[in-house]
Amino acid sequence: MDVRQLVALNLRRLRVAKEISQDDLALAAGIERSYAGHLERGSKNPTIATLDKLAMALQCHISELFAELPAGTTEIGPLKSGRRSSKPRKSR
């Protein structure tokens, strides 16, 4: 696995573990949402400054983005889709 793919998988792993959407991560890091998606797919090369912004937004050390993955990890599952409120809906 190349380093770009390692960073991509770690970025997604950390984001999903903290239950943060790509939109919210991008907003917190000050980057475009589409760019966050490219980084998670490993299709773009981030700068060190961007990695630092992402680590700060994820409240982790930048080294976490380069951490070895557990053996056999090839992909990270998505968050639940949709935006759901914890409040019950009112009937009309």
N, C-alpha and C positions, 0 to 999 in steps of 0.2 A: 504494500500500500504506500503510495507516495504521500508526502507531507501535506499537500493540499487536500487530499481525501481524508487524511487523519484529522486535520483541523475542521473540515466540513462535518464529519461524523461527531466530533466532540462538541462542536457548536450546537448541533441539533440535539445531542444527548443532554447537554446542560440546559438548553432552553426548554425541552419537553419535561425534564425532571422538575424544573421550577414552574411548570405550567404557564409559560409565557408565550403569547402568540408571536409570530414573525412581525406583525404590525407593531406590537408593543415593544419588542426588542429593538426594532429599527428606530422607533421614536425615541426610546431611551438612549440609544447609542448615537443618535443624530445622523443616521444614514437612511438611504432610500429602502423601502420595503422590498422592492424587486432585487436590489443589490444583496440584501440579507438572504433572499432565496437563492441567488447565484452562489453565494458563499456556502450555504448549506448543501448545495449540490456539487460543490467543488469545481464549478465552471469559471470562477474568477479568482484572481490572486489578490488577497487583501494586503494592505500595507501594515506595518507594525503599529502605526497610529490607529488604524481601524480595529485591529485586534485588541488593542488596549481599550478602546471605547466599548467594544463588545464585552470584554471581560469585566469592565466596570459596570456595565448595564446588567450583566449576569451575576454581579457581586461575587466574583471569583478571581483568583490570580491568573494572569495571562498564561502561565505554564499549564493550567488545566486544559487549554485548547490544544496542547501538544502531548497530553498524557496518552500512554498506551491504553488501548481499549481491551476489555475482557476478551479472552480467547474466543474465537468464533463469531464475534460481533461484526456484522457486515452492513447492517442498517438499523435505524432507530425508528420505531413506530411513531405515527402522528398523534397529536392531541385529539381529543374528541372534537368533532366538527360542530359548527354552529355556535351561536352566542346564546347562552341560556342564563336566565336570571334565577337566583335562588329563591326569589319571591314567587308565591303562587299567583297565577293569572286570575283576574277577576272575570266572572261570567257576565255576559251582557244580556 
